[in-house]
Amino acid sequence: MTDVVEYEIGNAGLGTTIVVLSLFFHANKPVILRAPTNYRILREVKEVFDIPDEKLTIITQESVPDSITTGPGHWTSDYGKFWSPYFAVDTVKLFGKHYTVGSSGKPCMGIVTNNGWWSNEFPSVGVPFHRYYPKDFWLKVIDLVLAAGYDVITLNGTNQTLEQKTYMINELCDAVIGSEGGITHLTHLLKVPSIVLPWHHHEDGANPHEDGSIFYAPHKMHLDKRTYFLRSDEELLSWTPEILQEQVKKLHLEQGNNIFFNCDLKINPQYLAVRTGTSANQAQLNEKETEFIQKHLSTLTVGGM
């Protein structure tokens, strides 16, 4: 096993940044990332989560032809983290002060509409629209959240910094409702409960299969015990305010429903594959991801649990 984790990495979104760092930190070795200047979110994550230089060193390198996220045979990123937990923090550094994460009883609930708020129709049902829901749905969700006694914070804007969004979630939101994605990954780091909507189509826009496999897609990427995965948008709209309140309480106690934490698993370490006895089988990893896991991780457990 090598003594350091060192890669080139191109500009990526918040979710990919969080899951890649989580996997790398799980190796318990110093991490060196060579990244271009425009990879701003990587530097923001390091600052907000107060990650020391001895744990993560970022070297500015404008050309990254061998980037693990955009280069030849690049990682699927979110699926590679399947074998590691989210990196853990007790505090975040916001506006020059440290704030504790994981408190409950906050007055607001965040919703992540991914701009579905603005339209009843989307230009396609492929990536990224395969996970978005229309304005009419979100209006009903807002009514439910308000009836449960929470105020509503929307977390869709691209003008806020990571520091600002982290403050809103950590200090004001008792839970977050939304599709799987960067903000949801952020809630996991902050130990804030999340209620995650399923994909309604596959990534290529194809209609869901009858075996229900599409329901489990977010489970593979969001291995977190404070998360409840909805089976459909109708399930959420069937909840009473009391059910929503009770679900949030359970999630604060880490009573989520991720399939990979709540059934007997069959793990094949040779092929880095998992079967659950349902259609929720781990996605195939590519050669680079497999190589990293076999080289840097001494033990294999789903979600690092």
C-alpha angles and dihedrals in degrees: 000000000000122000097226138036110225128170144149112244130188128213110298138169129265096265095050091046092053096046095045092050091046091054093045095048090050087067086066093224134115111277124217118188124186106207138166122250093253091063088095098154092062091058091044092054090051091051100042093047091042094232109183123232092244088062099039128017118184116200117193110237116160097198114055106170092163096050112157090219102043108013129096111307089004122190123269081226102194094055094047090066090063089102097051138059124239109273108263129234133171096200140022127214111234127169092342096311135094119236127192117240129219105042121147136210096058118160102237142056121213122222125197109202096165089222091303081121090078102052145035091209133050128207092241144351094236129090121355098002093059088084102040128100130206131258095257091059093050092049088059091047090053090052090052093048093049091047089053089060100257130122116228129246118185115212102193104101120115094199096072120089122236087253091058095046092046090053092051093050098039099043103031112022122084088186141348129230120200150098121300111276146095098321091049091052087051092054090056091057089049093049090237116147117249133198108206128202119220126242110265093202135021120263092264091052094255118146116263118269118245092238090077095238092137090065091065098051095094090046089065094055102036105053097174131131094213092064131097115200114210120217092215144346087258090062092060093046090052091061122103119221087256092056091051091050092049093047092054090051091052092049092053084058091052094251097141126147106234105153093221092060096042109052141045111282131206109209123196105194093186093062097025089236134142132197125193102186087255133073088277099103122152116264118253113264122219126240096267094050092047091049092052094049094047092046101043109026116074095191131030122221128152109258088355089280 
